[in-house]
Amino acid sequence: MSNRRALIAAIALACAAIAIPAGAGAAVKPPQAEVATTGNDSELIETVPIGRSPASSPRVVMSLGPDELERIDVGDRLRASGEVQVSTTCLAAGPRCVGSPYEVNPKITARIVLAGSRDPAAPSLALSSTTRKLCKQQRPNRNHHCTLAIPNAETAISDVGGLPCPRTACYVNLVVTASSKHAKPGNVVVVGADEPDGSVKQDKGRLNVVQTHAAVPAPTTTSSAAIVNAGLPLTEGSDEKRRVVYSVPIPAPQKGEALAFDASFQANISELRFNTFVATRVILGDTPTSTDSKGIARPVIPLRGAATESNGFNCTLGGSGYANPCTSVKAGATRISRSALDPNTGQPATVYLNVVASAKPLNEDRTVKASRQVAISPVGRGLVVTRWRP
């Protein structure tokens, strides 16, 4: 019997050796933060109806589906952020009109939820607070374009049984409402911007999620409230007049890293005699003053170095949802898809996450003295960057 047992043991050891995968001794990929973003052309619909109450007209305007999200496990953290631009339209009947004319001032809300479908009425778990803005339609202090930014907010998953969806079949939705107690059927806001011919121009925002499992190391945070340019010129060309507001260095970015960021600054038009459109974007640049992504920075993150879309609002001298001084808020997330290397030395390089802004006068004759600028000042911590290394 002892010989038989020895033979069985030998066979078992041999089988176990055969069953070991060939790559079992290779290095295991460390856990890392995963980034999901709707990217370019994120908008799913062109209009949101203006209801009598916020509950009467919710719409999912952007969504990340199960194919874009990781399985959700206990201990996961979901950090969600987003931006959406809406525009009031149809002040009077004409070619530009979308829907039926109105002079009501709709209240816009935006929030991010986890749900089992893209249905705005589906049971959901809040991943953000609700951002609210009055988007004034009435002149002379008409906002027209209104951008709602939802800052990065983190939700810890402690019980997958309490999720509103199966762990591998969840949706992250950005839900928008528009309401006014004086609204009439056919009144809508445009998701994006209305064009003179009645079409809708979109690609004005994104929805983002950074998902980390329990084993992912804690991130680091860097911030800067130092204003790079204290004014936005009004008399230069559309590209030349862009200015960097904040800049945070990203030393030696490596493929597989994740970045989440929030920024806010104040635009002051007190020295002007007219309302002004203020636009912002976030890019990855080669230098702290880069207003476009070029050179080694361009391929480091997806979408050609654009960390957010360009969007904005009309800052008004009189009362409105964006009354002077106007606060501009940016929020987003991106992943490092390629390490940054100095082309001359091959060594890791530093790139810069830059908040870029521009301004356009809305006075009727469009004549502006060259010395006039929109004054810029910091708000809070300025630009805050959270970084997960692989």
Sequence and secondary structure as in RCSB ss.txt:
>XXXX:A:sequence
MSNRRALIAAIALACAAIAIPAGAGAAVKPPQAEVATTGNDSELIETVPIGRSPASSPRVVMSLGPDELERIDVG
DRLRASGEVQVSTTCLAAGPRCVGSPYEVNPKITARIVLAGSRDPAAPSLALSSTTRKLCKQQRPNRNHHCTLAI
PNAETAISDVGGLPCPRTACYVNLVVTASSKHAKPGNVVVVGADEPDGSVKQDKGRLNVVQTHAAVPAPTTTSSA
AIVNAGLPLTEGSDEKRRVVYSVPIPAPQKGEALAFDASFQANISELRFNTFVATRVILGDTPTSTDSKGIARPV
IPLRGAATESNGFNCTLGGSGYANPCTSVKAGATRISRSALDPNTGQPATVYLNVVASAKPLNEDRTVKASRQVA
ISPVGRGLVVTRWRP
>XXXX:A:secstr
 HHHHHHHHHHHHHHHHHHS TTTTS       EEEE  SS  S SEEEEESSGGG  EEEEEE GGGS    TT
 EEEEEEEEEEEE  SSSSTT  SS      EEEEEEEEESSS TTS EEESS  EEEE   SSSS   EEEEEE
EEEEEE S GGG SS TTS EEEEEEEEE TT  TT EEEESEE TTS EE     EEEEEE TTS   EEEEE 
  S SEEESSS TTTT EEEEEEEEES  TT EEEEEEEEEEE TTSSS EEEEEEEEEESSTT SS  GGGTTT
STGGGBSS  EEEEEBSSSSTTBSSEEEEEEEEEE  S  B TTT SB EEEEEEEEEEEE  TT    TT EEE
EEEEEEEEEEEEE  
